[in-house]
Amino acid sequence: MAVNLNAGTFDQFLREHSVVLADFYKDGCVACRRIAPLLTQTEAAWAGRAEVARVNLSGSPEIAGQYAIQATPTLILFREGLEIARHRGVISKDELDAFLEEAFTE
C-alpha cells in the first residue's frame, strides 16, 4: 500500500528512496479517487524500482506551493529527490506505465 506522507515526512522519504512516484491529491476529489486503485496496481508492478507515495494536500497545503501544484490529482516522479516528470489529471494504466517507462529510459 502506498505510503501516506505530509509536509513533515515528505522530504525525508525522498532522501531515503531513489525513485518515488508521488500522488498529490485532495479530499473529495473524484478524479483522485478514480486513480487510487491504479496506483495500488502500479506499486505492485514497480516494486523494487519505484516507491509510491500519496500526499493529501488538504492537510499539507504548503507542499502544493513548494511544488507548484495547481490541480489534483498530480503525479510527480522523483529520482534522487529531483522531479523528473509530471502528469496532471486522470491517467489510464497504459498511460501511467508509459509515463514511468519513459522516465526510466531518460
N, C-alpha and C positions, 0 to 999 in steps of 0.2 A: 504494500500500500504506500502511496506517495507520502512523503514527509510533509507535514504542515509546518510552515515557517512563519516568522513575523519579523518585524524590524530588528528585534534583539538577537535573532538567531540566523538570519539570512546570510550576512557576510561571512560568518564563521563556517556555515555549511558550504559556501562557495570555496573557501580556502581548503576545506577538508576533502573535496571531491574534484577530480579533474574535469569531468563533463557533467553539467547539470541542465536539465530541461525544466524550466520554471514556468508554472502556470499561474498567472496573476488573474484573480477573479474577485467578484463581489457577491455578497449575499443577495439573493433574489434575482440574479442574472440567469435568465432562461438558457441562453447560449452556453454559459459556463456549466450549467448542469448537464447540457447535452454532450459536452466533450469529456466530462469526468470519467465515464466508463472507458472511453477511448484511451485516456491517459493510463488507466489501470492495465489495459492490454499492452500499451507501449512500454510500460515499466517492466512487464514480464518479458516482452520480446527483446528489449535492450538491456536486460540485466547484465551487469558486468562491464557494460560500455558507457552507460549514462544513468545518472540518478534522476528521478523525477521528484520535483518538489512543488508544493502548492502554497501560494501566498494570498491570504484573504485581505484584499485592500480595504475592506470595510473596517478592519481592525488595525491596519498598518498603512494609513494614507501617506505617510512620509516616503514609503517605498515607491508609490506612484509618482511622486515628484522626482525622486532620485533617478528613476529610470524612464522618466517622461512617458508614462503610460497614460494614454488618453481614452482608451476603450477596453472593455473586457468582453471576452477573455483575450488576454495577450500571452503568447508563449514566447519566451526568450531562451535561447540556447547559449549557455556559457561554457567556455573552455578556459581552464586555468584562471577562472574568475573574471574573464573578459567576455563581453557579449560578442557572439559571432553570427547570430541570426535571430530574426524576429518575425513572428506571424501574429496578425491581429484578426480576431473574429473566429467563427466556426471553421473547423477543418475536418476533412474526412480522414479515414485511416490511411488511405493511399497517399493523400497529400502530406500527412504527418510523416509517414515513412520516407517519402521523397525529401521532405524538409530535413530530416535527420541525416539521411544518406548524403545529401549534398553538403551538409555542414561537415561531415566526416571526411569527405573527399577533397575539401579545400585545403 
